[in-house]
Amino acid sequence: MARPLPAPAERAPSPRAARLQVAARTLAATLGNYVVSALATAWLARLLACAIDPAEASVLATLFSFALFATLVLVVFATHALARLCLVLGALAAGLGALLWLDLPGAGGLA
């Protein structure tokens, strides 16, 4: 008698599908993460410059970006749903870009 096929959740992905998943996650962890970290750094530096010296605000925001980048890399490879991950990274980038745009003088923002 033939063994029944395992349930879809139990089947191992094909080697090609596994490689594509790793490649997509690597792109999300590098390019998507870079965009989100850069926008967060720029916005945080602008925000902190209101309270402290702009040079110190830039250094503090850059230090924060290293922790953010490392955390997002871990999240990218720990998340199960790749499509949801890409949507979240895109939403974060769009939100941070909008906040930065609103904070830049002469760019149509509020400042």
N, C-alpha and C positions, 0 to 999 in steps of 0.2 A: 504494500500500500504506500502511496505517495504521501509525503508529509504536507500538511496544508501550509500555504504561504503565511508568513507572520503578518500581524496587523500593520497598517501603513506607518504607524508611529514607531514600530519596532524595526522596520527595514533600515538597513544602513544605506546612506546615500552612495551613489556611484562615485568612483574616483574623480571623474570630471566635475560632477556637481560639488563635491567637497572642495576641489581646487578653486572653482568659481566662487564658492562661499568665502574661502580664505582670501582670495584676491579682492572681492568686494569689501570685505571687512578691513583689509589692509588699506584700501583706498579711502574708506570712511575714517579709519584711524589716523591717516596722514593728512589727506587734503581737507576733508570735512572738519576734522579736529583742528587743523591749522587755522581755517577760516574762523571758526567759533572762538578759538583762543585769542587770535589777533584782534577780533572785534571786541571781545570782552576786555582785553588789555587796554585798547585805545579808549573805550568808554570809561573804564575804571580810572584810568589816569586823568581823564578830563574831569571826572566826578571828584576825585581826591584833590585835584589842583585847586579847588575852591576852598579847601580847608587847610592844606599844608603847602609847603614849597613845591612848585611844579616839578623840579628835578627829583625830589623825594617821592612825589606822587608817581612819577614815571618808574622809578626803581621799585617801589612797592607793588605797582600794578604788574610789572614784569616778573617779580618773584611769585605773585599770585598765578601768573599764566603758566609757570612750570608745574605747579600743583594741579591746576585745572587740566592741562594737557595730559599729564600722567593719569589723572582720574578718568578722563574721557577715553583714553586708550583702554583702560581696564573695562570700562562700561561697554565699549564697542565689541570687545571679544567675549564678554560675559552675557550679553543680551541674546536671547533666542531668536527673536523676530527681526530679520535684517531690514525689511521694508519699514517697520515702525521706527527702527533706529535711524534710518535715513530721513524719515519725516521729522523726527525730533531734532536731529542735527540741523536740518533745513529751517525748522521753526525757530530754533535758538539763533541761528545766523541771521534770519530775517528780523527777529525781535531786537537783537543787539545792534544790527545795522540801522534799524529805525531809531533806536535810542541814541545812537551816535549821530545820526543825521539830524535829529531834533536838537542835539547839543552843539552842533557846529554853527558858528556865526556865518552869515552870508550864504548858507547852503539851503535856505528855505526853512530852516529850523526855528526853534523858539528862542535861541540865545541871541 
